[in-house]
Amino acid sequence: YLPSFCPWIGKGRLFSKLPHLLSEAFGRHYYANFIYLSDEQKRQSVFQITNGAVQDTASYLQKIYDASMAPDLRSGLAAVDFRTQLAEEFLFMTDRFSMAHSLEARVPFLDHLLVEKVFSIPSSVRTRSTDLKYLLKRAVGDLLPPDVLTAPKRGFVIPIELWLRGELRPLAEHLLNPQRLQRQGLFRPQFYDHFVRPHLEGRSTFTWQVWAALMFQLWHVVFIEEKQMEVPTYDWRTLC
């Protein structure tokens, strides 16, 4: 069967390729689903630096995948998730957000004994192409009501898209305007017209591209330009 994240490959093409080529195709498509800008876009439309200082995202992820020495594609991709998005985004944000409210969060599914046990189970047993939580649901199926087991996934989504077009628009326009980007020497001035302006005006949606650039600019202002040693306590509106 085709993995759910790869519906675009026809079965005729699929079975005409060698297994390692199929894995590469699946892997590259998987990478593309989880990056906001391709390496070519970064060189052509985002960064002024083109002398090799910008690391290829695909190469970075490929190294992690190769280092996992996983027995199959799905296990390898799980290892990539484990070492990137889980550690650098999900756990990071959980820790910061919970501690900001004096809460101590716990992640029992990441107990190392449980993780090691689960990773020792073949991926074909852990998951199905249409249900990535197949084994988990089987394990607790007799403990939970059916409507919980069949409920769709609900993410903790914050309205960044609307914030950028509303309350945070002045900040984005100030920190990402072409003149400032040109002086800074890191982002191409065209980044504003290619990504920022269309998003702010509602003509296109580049939420994560603009958000990532804005967060970098805030960091740059505080710790590079102002050389502060601690997180500032002033309101972000003072930057506009």
Buried (B, 14 or more C-beta within 10 A) or exposed (E): EEBEBBEEBEEEEEEEEEEEEBBBBBBEBBBEEBBBBBBEBBBBBBBBBEEEEBEBBBEBBBEBBEEBEBEEBBBBBBBBBBBBEBEEEEBEEBBEEEEEEEEEEEEEEEEEEEEEEEBEEEBEEBBBBEEBBBBBBEEEEEEEEEEEBEEEEEEEEEEBBEBBBEEBBEBBBEBBBBEBBBEBEBBBBBBBEBBBBBBBEEEEEBBBBBBBBBEBBBEBBBBEEEEEEEEBEEEBEEBE
